[in-house]
């Protein structure tokens, strides 16, 4: 059964969109890295502060997949 959702052209569009998203993600990551480096270079934040905040946000966004005791 060939549906519109599984057509070869639709698959090409999905793959192209995924490639665009991957490129955009890369550019966002480079920009974020540049901002972090500038903040550290200017003495506004330390790498440790950035690491601590990243760990805090990571715990908030992605809770453990298993119960903790």
Phi and psi restraints in degrees (range 20) as a CNS / XPLOR table:
assign (resid 1 and name C) (resid 2 and name N)
       (resid 2 and name CA) (resid 2 and name C) 1.0 -102.0 20.0 2
assign (resid 2 and name N) (resid 2 and name CA)
       (resid 2 and name C) (resid 3 and name N) 1.0 112.6 20.0 2
assign (resid 2 and name C) (resid 3 and name N)
       (resid 3 and name CA) (resid 3 and name C) 1.0 -106.3 20.0 2
assign (resid 3 and name N) (resid 3 and name CA)
       (resid 3 and name C) (resid 4 and name N) 1.0 167.6 20.0 2
assign (resid 3 and name C) (resid 4 and name N)
       (resid 4 and name CA) (resid 4 and name C) 1.0 -59.4 20.0 2
assign (resid 4 and name N) (resid 4 and name CA)
       (resid 4 and name C) (resid 5 and name N) 1.0 -34.3 20.0 2
assign (resid 4 and name C) (resid 5 and name N)
       (resid 5 and name CA) (resid 5 and name C) 1.0 -73.6 20.0 2
assign (resid 5 and name N) (resid 5 and name CA)
       (resid 5 and name C) (resid 6 and name N) 1.0 -19.1 20.0 2
assign (resid 5 and name C) (resid 6 and name N)
       (resid 6 and name CA) (resid 6 and name C) 1.0 -114.6 20.0 2
assign (resid 6 and name N) (resid 6 and name CA)
       (resid 6 and name C) (resid 7 and name N) 1.0 21.2 20.0 2
assign (resid 6 and name C) (resid 7 and name N)
       (resid 7 and name CA) (resid 7 and name C) 1.0 -71.9 20.0 2
assign (resid 7 and name N) (resid 7 and name CA)
       (resid 7 and name C) (resid 8 and name N) 1.0 151.6 20.0 2
assign (resid 7 and name C) (resid 8 and name N)
       (resid 8 and name CA) (resid 8 and name C) 1.0 -57.2 20.0 2
assign (resid 8 and name N) (resid 8 and name CA)
       (resid 8 and name C) (resid 9 and name N) 1.0 -38.6 20.0 2
assign (resid 8 and name C) (resid 9 and name N)
       (resid 9 and name CA) (resid 9 and name C) 1.0 -66.1 20.0 2
assign (resid 9 and name N) (resid 9 and name CA)
       (resid 9 and name C) (resid 10 and name N) 1.0 -38.2 20.0 2
assign (resid 9 and name C) (resid 10 and name N)
       (resid 10 and name CA) (resid 10 and name C) 1.0 -65.4 20.0 2
assign (resid 10 and name N) (resid 10 and name CA)
       (resid 10 and name C) (resid 11 and name N) 1.0 -39.8 20.0 2
assign (resid 10 and name C) (resid 11 and name N)
       (resid 11 and name CA) (resid 11 and name C) 1.0 -62.2 20.0 2
assign (resid 11 and name N) (resid 11 and name CA)
       (resid 11 and name C) (resid 12 and name N) 1.0 -39.3 20.0 2
assign (resid 11 and name C) (resid 12 and name N)
       (resid 12 and name CA) (resid 12 and name C) 1.0 -62.9 20.0 2
assign (resid 12 and name N) (resid 12 and name CA)
       (resid 12 and name C) (resid 13 and name N) 1.0 -42.3 20.0 2
assign (resid 12 and name C) (resid 13 and name N)
       (resid 13 and name CA) (resid 13 and name C) 1.0 -63.6 20.0 2
assign (resid 13 and name N) (resid 13 and name CA)
       (resid 13 and name C) (resid 14 and name N) 1.0 -41.1 20.0 2
assign (resid 13 and name C) (resid 14 and name N)
       (resid 14 and name CA) (resid 14 and name C) 1.0 -64.5 20.0 2
assign (resid 14 and name N) (resid 14 and name CA)
       (resid 14 and name C) (resid 15 and name N) 1.0 -44.3 20.0 2
assign (resid 14 and name C) (resid 15 and name N)
       (resid 15 and name CA) (resid 15 and name C) 1.0 -65.6 20.0 2
assign (resid 15 and name N) (resid 15 and name CA)
       (resid 15 and name C) (resid 16 and name N) 1.0 -37.9 20.0 2
assign (resid 15 and name C) (resid 16 and name N)
       (resid 16 and name CA) (resid 16 and name C) 1.0 -65.8 20.0 2
assign (resid 16 and name N) (resid 16 and name CA)
       (resid 16 and name C) (resid 17 and name N) 1.0 -41.7 20.0 2
assign (resid 16 and name C) (resid 17 and name N)
       (resid 17 and name CA) (resid 17 and name C) 1.0 -64.0 20.0 2
assign (resid 17 and name N) (resid 17 and name CA)
       (resid 17 and name C) (resid 18 and name N) 1.0 -40.6 20.0 2
assign (resid 17 and name C) (resid 18 and name N)
       (resid 18 and name CA) (resid 18 and name C) 1.0 -62.3 20.0 2
assign (resid 18 and name N) (resid 18 and name CA)
       (resid 18 and name C) (resid 19 and name N) 1.0 -41.7 20.0 2
assign (resid 18 and name C) (resid 19 and name N)
       (resid 19 and name CA) (resid 19 and name C) 1.0 -64.0 20.0 2
assign (resid 19 and name N) (resid 19 and name CA)
       (resid 19 and name C) (resid 20 and name N) 1.0 -41.3 20.0 2
assign (resid 19 and name C) (resid 20 and name N)
       (resid 20 and name CA) (resid 20 and name C) 1.0 -62.4 20.0 2
assign (resid 20 and name N) (resid 20 and name CA)
       (resid 20 and name C) (resid 21 and name N) 1.0 -42.7 20.0 2
assign (resid 20 and name C) (resid 21 and name N)
       (resid 21 and name CA) (resid 21 and name C) 1.0 -64.1 20.0 2
assign (resid 21 and name N) (resid 21 and name CA)
       (resid 21 and name C) (resid 22 and name N) 1.0 -39.0 20.0 2
assign (resid 21 and name C) (resid 22 and name N)
       (resid 22 and name CA) (resid 22 and name C) 1.0 -64.2 20.0 2
assign (resid 22 and name N) (resid 22 and name CA)
       (resid 22 and name C) (resid 23 and name N) 1.0 -42.4 20.0 2
assign (resid 22 and name C) (resid 23 and name N)
       (resid 23 and name CA) (resid 23 and name C) 1.0 -65.8 20.0 2
assign (resid 23 and name N) (resid 23 and name CA)
       (resid 23 and name C) (resid 24 and name N) 1.0 -42.5 20.0 2
assign (resid 23 and name C) (resid 24 and name N)
       (resid 24 and name CA) (resid 24 and name C) 1.0 -62.8 20.0 2
assign (resid 24 and name N) (resid 24 and name CA)
       (resid 24 and name C) (resid 25 and name N) 1.0 -41.7 20.0 2
assign (resid 24 and name C) (resid 25 and name N)
       (resid 25 and name CA) (resid 25 and name C) 1.0 -59.8 20.0 2
assign (resid 25 and name N) (resid 25 and name CA)
       (resid 25 and name C) (resid 26 and name N) 1.0 -43.3 20.0 2
assign (resid 25 and name C) (resid 26 and name N)
       (resid 26 and name CA) (resid 26 and name C) 1.0 -60.1 20.0 2
assign (resid 26 and name N) (resid 26 and name CA)
       (resid 26 and name C) (resid 27 and name N) 1.0 -46.1 20.0 2
assign (resid 26 and name C) (resid 27 and name N)
       (resid 27 and name CA) (resid 27 and name C) 1.0 -64.9 20.0 2
assign (resid 27 and name N) (resid 27 and name CA)
       (resid 27 and name C) (resid 28 and name N) 1.0 -38.0 20.0 2
assign (resid 27 and name C) (resid 28 and name N)
       (resid 28 and name CA) (resid 28 and name C) 1.0 -65.0 20.0 2
assign (resid 28 and name N) (resid 28 and name CA)
       (resid 28 and name C) (resid 29 and name N) 1.0 -40.0 20.0 2
assign (resid 28 and name C) (resid 29 and name N)
       (resid 29 and name CA) (resid 29 and name C) 1.0 -65.3 20.0 2
assign (resid 29 and name N) (resid 29 and name CA)
       (resid 29 and name C) (resid 30 and name N) 1.0 -41.6 20.0 2
assign (resid 29 and name C) (resid 30 and name N)
       (resid 30 and name CA) (resid 30 and name C) 1.0 -63.1 20.0 2
assign (resid 30 and name N) (resid 30 and name CA)
       (resid 30 and name C) (resid 31 and name N) 1.0 -43.7 20.0 2
assign (resid 30 and name C) (resid 31 and name N)
       (resid 31 and name CA) (resid 31 and name C) 1.0 -63.2 20.0 2
assign (resid 31 and name N) (resid 31 and name CA)
       (resid 31 and name C) (resid 32 and name N) 1.0 -45.7 20.0 2
assign (resid 31 and name C) (resid 32 and name N)
       (resid 32 and name CA) (resid 32 and name C) 1.0 -61.4 20.0 2
assign (resid 32 and name N) (resid 32 and name CA)
       (resid 32 and name C) (resid 33 and name N) 1.0 -42.4 20.0 2
assign (resid 32 and name C) (resid 33 and name N)
       (resid 33 and name CA) (resid 33 and name C) 1.0 -62.3 20.0 2
assign (resid 33 and name N) (resid 33 and name CA)
       (resid 33 and name C) (resid 34 and name N) 1.0 -40.6 20.0 2
assign (resid 33 and name C) (resid 34 and name N)
       (resid 34 and name CA) (resid 34 and name C) 1.0 -64.1 20.0 2
assign (resid 34 and name N) (resid 34 and name CA)
       (resid 34 and name C) (resid 35 and name N) 1.0 -43.2 20.0 2
assign (resid 34 and name C) (resid 35 and name N)
       (resid 35 and name CA) (resid 35 and name C) 1.0 -62.6 20.0 2
assign (resid 35 and name N) (resid 35 and name CA)
       (resid 35 and name C) (resid 36 and name N) 1.0 -44.3 20.0 2
assign (resid 35 and name C) (resid 36 and name N)
       (resid 36 and name CA) (resid 36 and name C) 1.0 -62.3 20.0 2
assign (resid 36 and name N) (resid 36 and name CA)
       (resid 36 and name C) (resid 37 and name N) 1.0 -43.9 20.0 2
assign (resid 36 and name C) (resid 37 and name N)
       (resid 37 and name CA) (resid 37 and name C) 1.0 -61.3 20.0 2
assign (resid 37 and name N) (resid 37 and name CA)
       (resid 37 and name C) (resid 38 and name N) 1.0 -42.7 20.0 2
assign (resid 37 and name C) (resid 38 and name N)
       (resid 38 and name CA) (resid 38 and name C) 1.0 -63.8 20.0 2
assign (resid 38 and name N) (resid 38 and name CA)
       (resid 38 and name C) (resid 39 and name N) 1.0 -41.0 20.0 2
assign (resid 38 and name C) (resid 39 and name N)
       (resid 39 and name CA) (resid 39 and name C) 1.0 -62.6 20.0 2
assign (resid 39 and name N) (resid 39 and name CA)
       (resid 39 and name C) (resid 40 and name N) 1.0 -39.6 20.0 2
assign (resid 39 and name C) (resid 40 and name N)
       (resid 40 and name CA) (resid 40 and name C) 1.0 -69.7 20.0 2
assign (resid 40 and name N) (resid 40 and name CA)
       (resid 40 and name C) (resid 41 and name N) 1.0 -45.9 20.0 2
assign (resid 40 and name C) (resid 41 and name N)
       (resid 41 and name CA) (resid 41 and name C) 1.0 -60.2 20.0 2
assign (resid 41 and name N) (resid 41 and name CA)
       (resid 41 and name C) (resid 42 and name N) 1.0 -36.0 20.0 2
assign (resid 41 and name C) (resid 42 and name N)
       (resid 42 and name CA) (resid 42 and name C) 1.0 -83.9 20.0 2
assign (resid 42 and name N) (resid 42 and name CA)
       (resid 42 and name C) (resid 43 and name N) 1.0 -2.6 20.0 2
assign (resid 42 and name C) (resid 43 and name N)
       (resid 43 and name CA) (resid 43 and name C) 1.0 76.5 20.0 2
assign (resid 43 and name N) (resid 43 and name CA)
       (resid 43 and name C) (resid 44 and name N) 1.0 17.3 20.0 2
assign (resid 43 and name C) (resid 44 and name N)
       (resid 44 and name CA) (resid 44 and name C) 1.0 -80.1 20.0 2
assign (resid 44 and name N) (resid 44 and name CA)
       (resid 44 and name C) (resid 45 and name N) 1.0 -40.2 20.0 2
assign (resid 44 and name C) (resid 45 and name N)
       (resid 45 and name CA) (resid 45 and name C) 1.0 -132.8 20.0 2
assign (resid 45 and name N) (resid 45 and name CA)
       (resid 45 and name C) (resid 46 and name N) 1.0 157.8 20.0 2
assign (resid 45 and name C) (resid 46 and name N)
       (resid 46 and name CA) (resid 46 and name C) 1.0 -103.5 20.0 2
assign (resid 46 and name N) (resid 46 and name CA)
       (resid 46 and name C) (resid 47 and name N) 1.0 160.8 20.0 2
assign (resid 46 and name C) (resid 47 and name N)
       (resid 47 and name CA) (resid 47 and name C) 1.0 -59.9 20.0 2
assign (resid 47 and name N) (resid 47 and name CA)
       (resid 47 and name C) (resid 48 and name N) 1.0 -37.1 20.0 2
assign (resid 47 and name C) (resid 48 and name N)
       (resid 48 and name CA) (resid 48 and name C) 1.0 -62.3 20.0 2
assign (resid 48 and name N) (resid 48 and name CA)
       (resid 48 and name C) (resid 49 and name N) 1.0 -41.8 20.0 2
assign (resid 48 and name C) (resid 49 and name N)
       (resid 49 and name CA) (resid 49 and name C) 1.0 -62.9 20.0 2
assign (resid 49 and name N) (resid 49 and name CA)
       (resid 49 and name C) (resid 50 and name N) 1.0 -41.4 20.0 2
assign (resid 49 and name C) (resid 50 and name N)
       (resid 50 and name CA) (resid 50 and name C) 1.0 -64.8 20.0 2
assign (resid 50 and name N) (resid 50 and name CA)
       (resid 50 and name C) (resid 51 and name N) 1.0 -44.7 20.0 2
assign (resid 50 and name C) (resid 51 and name N)
       (resid 51 and name CA) (resid 51 and name C) 1.0 -61.8 20.0 2
assign (resid 51 and name N) (resid 51 and name CA)
       (resid 51 and name C) (resid 52 and name N) 1.0 -42.1 20.0 2
assign (resid 51 and name C) (resid 52 and name N)
       (resid 52 and name CA) (resid 52 and name C) 1.0 -64.4 20.0 2
assign (resid 52 and name N) (resid 52 and name CA)
       (resid 52 and name C) (resid 53 and name N) 1.0 -44.0 20.0 2
assign (resid 52 and name C) (resid 53 and name N)
       (resid 53 and name CA) (resid 53 and name C) 1.0 -66.2 20.0 2
assign (resid 53 and name N) (resid 53 and name CA)
       (resid 53 and name C) (resid 54 and name N) 1.0 -39.7 20.0 2
assign (resid 53 and name C) (resid 54 and name N)
       (resid 54 and name CA) (resid 54 and name C) 1.0 -62.1 20.0 2
assign (resid 54 and name N) (resid 54 and name CA)
       (resid 54 and name C) (resid 55 and name N) 1.0 -42.5 20.0 2
assign (resid 54 and name C) (resid 55 and name N)
       (resid 55 and name CA) (resid 55 and name C) 1.0 -64.9 20.0 2
assign (resid 55 and name N) (resid 55 and name CA)
       (resid 55 and name C) (resid 56 and name N) 1.0 -40.4 20.0 2
assign (resid 55 and name C) (resid 56 and name N)
       (resid 56 and name CA) (resid 56 and name C) 1.0 -61.6 20.0 2
assign (resid 56 and name N) (resid 56 and name CA)
       (resid 56 and name C) (resid 57 and name N) 1.0 -47.0 20.0 2
assign (resid 56 and name C) (resid 57 and name N)
       (resid 57 and name CA) (resid 57 and name C) 1.0 -66.8 20.0 2
assign (resid 57 and name N) (resid 57 and name CA)
       (resid 57 and name C) (resid 58 and name N) 1.0 -36.4 20.0 2
assign (resid 57 and name C) (resid 58 and name N)
       (resid 58 and name CA) (resid 58 and name C) 1.0 -62.9 20.0 2
assign (resid 58 and name N) (resid 58 and name CA)
       (resid 58 and name C) (resid 59 and name N) 1.0 -41.5 20.0 2
assign (resid 58 and name C) (resid 59 and name N)
       (resid 59 and name CA) (resid 59 and name C) 1.0 -65.3 20.0 2
assign (resid 59 and name N) (resid 59 and name CA)
       (resid 59 and name C) (resid 60 and name N) 1.0 -37.2 20.0 2
assign (resid 59 and name C) (resid 60 and name N)
       (resid 60 and name CA) (resid 60 and name C) 1.0 -70.0 20.0 2
assign (resid 60 and name N) (resid 60 and name CA)
       (resid 60 and name C) (resid 61 and name N) 1.0 -42.4 20.0 2
assign (resid 60 and name C) (resid 61 and name N)
       (resid 61 and name CA) (resid 61 and name C) 1.0 -77.6 20.0 2
assign (resid 61 and name N) (resid 61 and name CA)
       (resid 61 and name C) (resid 62 and name N) 1.0 -42.6 20.0 2
assign (resid 61 and name C) (resid 62 and name N)
       (resid 62 and name CA) (resid 62 and name C) 1.0 -121.2 20.0 2
assign (resid 62 and name N) (resid 62 and name CA)
       (resid 62 and name C) (resid 63 and name N) 1.0 84.5 20.0 2
assign (resid 62 and name C) (resid 63 and name N)
       (resid 63 and name CA) (resid 63 and name C) 1.0 -63.3 20.0 2
assign (resid 63 and name N) (resid 63 and name CA)
       (resid 63 and name C) (resid 64 and name N) 1.0 157.8 20.0 2
assign (resid 63 and name C) (resid 64 and name N)
       (resid 64 and name CA) (resid 64 and name C) 1.0 -56.2 20.0 2
assign (resid 64 and name N) (resid 64 and name CA)
       (resid 64 and name C) (resid 65 and name N) 1.0 145.9 20.0 2
assign (resid 64 and name C) (resid 65 and name N)
       (resid 65 and name CA) (resid 65 and name C) 1.0 -81.4 20.0 2
assign (resid 65 and name N) (resid 65 and name CA)
       (resid 65 and name C) (resid 66 and name N) 1.0 -5.3 20.0 2
assign (resid 65 and name C) (resid 66 and name N)
       (resid 66 and name CA) (resid 66 and name C) 1.0 -134.0 20.0 2
assign (resid 66 and name N) (resid 66 and name CA)
       (resid 66 and name C) (resid 67 and name N) 1.0 155.4 20.0 2
assign (resid 66 and name C) (resid 67 and name N)
       (resid 67 and name CA) (resid 67 and name C) 1.0 -65.1 20.0 2
assign (resid 67 and name N) (resid 67 and name CA)
       (resid 67 and name C) (resid 68 and name N) 1.0 139.9 20.0 2
assign (resid 67 and name C) (resid 68 and name N)
       (resid 68 and name CA) (resid 68 and name C) 1.0 -104.5 20.0 2
assign (resid 68 and name N) (resid 68 and name CA)
       (resid 68 and name C) (resid 69 and name N) 1.0 149.6 20.0 2
